[in-house]
Amino acid sequence: MNLISARYAFISAYLKGEETRSVNREHINEILQRSANIQDALEIISDTDIGGYLLDQPIKTFDDADNYLWIYMGECLKRLEGFSIPPEMSRIISLYVEKYDVLNIRIALRMFSRRAISSMIPLGTIHDREYLEEMSAAREKDKVSEILARCNLGDYIRTMEDINEKDRQSVSEGEVKLQNIYHQKVLKILKNMSDGHLLVHAFESIIDSANLQTIFRLSLGGSYTASAPVLSGGRVLPEDTIRELLTLRITEITGKLENTGYHMMSQDVAKGYEKDGKITIVDKVTEKYRFRLLKDLLSPRVLSTSNMLWYLLLKELEIRNLRLIFKILSDGIPAAEIRELVIAT
């Protein structure tokens, strides 16, 4: 076995081992049945990697738990960087982390237009170079652009210059443009990797799912407009198709998606909304379908760059689920009430 194969064998085995130590369906079911507070939940997941870490932290409130969840994610990434992993896998980590830089830029833009304070995510280059607090305090786009230049994130500066931070529509359109820049950058790099066809398939499907969430929300809310900002680079849904779907009712959308892999997703959204009339059905359904698709694509592979992408997506899901659970427990809401929102593996 050559050195590259040995590296893939080691890191693939490590990542699969970490997958078995993650919070699974059994943990979540037990939390939903037995937990009255955050500490109860932590005891139930004590045999997992994240649970063992959190039990050692001084967690009293949701804000404490939220902070340590993101610190934990950062520690997982540092642990990976300490291994001698294949360069392509290292590149996937870098691309993944940049997603949080883009998210933090978007949060800064929203604070401009809405004059509201929102927490930024302590991941990414901006955080690592200790500019996140400065970014959070920024109230002008020029200041944000200055920080991006310092952090070698210049790809996003031109779009920042075109945004009117006082205009919510301009901010909304700018957010989508920033995401599109990031998506095109990721897709270009993934195409040239080994197993790139799988990685591209997964990432393009994530874009499709995000666009469908927008389409479903607007349709169910009665807002039929082809001018809504949409993400480019999806796998099944080109932009002209998305524009058409944005003008249709949910029953018409379901019909248009009949020959795609998203037909059942659309049916479930329509049925769920008809049953209880809650727009939250969109996220419940689309996120579960997206995760199932990604799992089927990426999880079965061995000695593959896809192992790294799957691990990162799985850890992200784990943190999403725990943030949701800890929040409702800290607010005194019965855990069973969020059962449909949790995506279990």
HUGIMO-V31527 format. One record per backbone hydrogen bond with DSSP energy under -1.0 kcal/mol. NH is the residue of the N-H (numbers start at 1). CO is the residue of the C=O. Records with the same first field share a line. If there is no record, write none. Layout:
NH=CO ; CO
This chain:
6=2
7=3
8=4
9=5
10=6
11=7
12=8
13=9
14=10
15=11
16=12
17=13
18=14
19=15
20=16
22=19
28=24
29=25
30=26
31=27
32=28
33=29
34=30
35=31
41=37
42=38
43=39
44=40
45=41
46=43
48=45
49=21
52=48
53=49
54=50
55=51
57=54
59=57
65=61
66=62
67=63
68=64
69=65
70=66
71=67
72=68
73=69
74=70
75=71
76=72
77=73
78=74
79=75
80=76
81=77
82=78
83=80
85=83
90=86
91=87
92=88
93=89
94=90
95=91
96=92
97=93
98=94
99=96
100=97
102=98
103=99
104=100
105=101
106=102
107=103
108=104
109=105
110=106
111=107
112=108
113=109
114=110
115=111
123=121
128=124
129=125
130=127
131=126
135=131
136=132
137=133
144=140
145=141
146=142
147=143
148=144
149=145
150=146
151=147
152=149
153=148
156=153
157=154
160=156
161=157
163=160
167=164
171=167
172=168
173=169
174=170
175=171
176=172
177=173
178=174
179=175
180=176
181=177
182=178
183=179
184=180
185=181
186=182
187=183
188=184
189=185
190=186
191=187
193=190
196=193
199=195
200=196
201=197
202=198
203=199
204=200
205=201
206=202
207=203
208=204
209=205
210=206
211=207
212=208
213=209
214=210
215=211
216=212
217=213
218=214
219=215
220=216
221=217
222=219
223=218
225=246
242=238
243=239
244=240
245=241
246=242
247=244
248=245
253=249
254=250
255=251
256=252
257=253
258=255
260=257
263=260
266=262
267=263
268=264
269=265
270=266
271=267
272=268
273=269
274=270
275=271
276=272
277=273
281=278
282=279
284=280
285=281
286=282
287=283
288=284
289=285
290=286
291=287
292=288
293=289
294=290
295=291
296=292
297=293
298=294
299=295
307=304
308=305
309=305
310=306
311=307
312=308
313=309
314=310
315=311
316=312
317=313
318=314
319=315
320=316
321=317
322=318
323=319
324=320
325=321
326=322
327=323
328=324
329=325
330=326
331=327
332=329
333=328
337=334
338=335
339=336
341=338
342=338
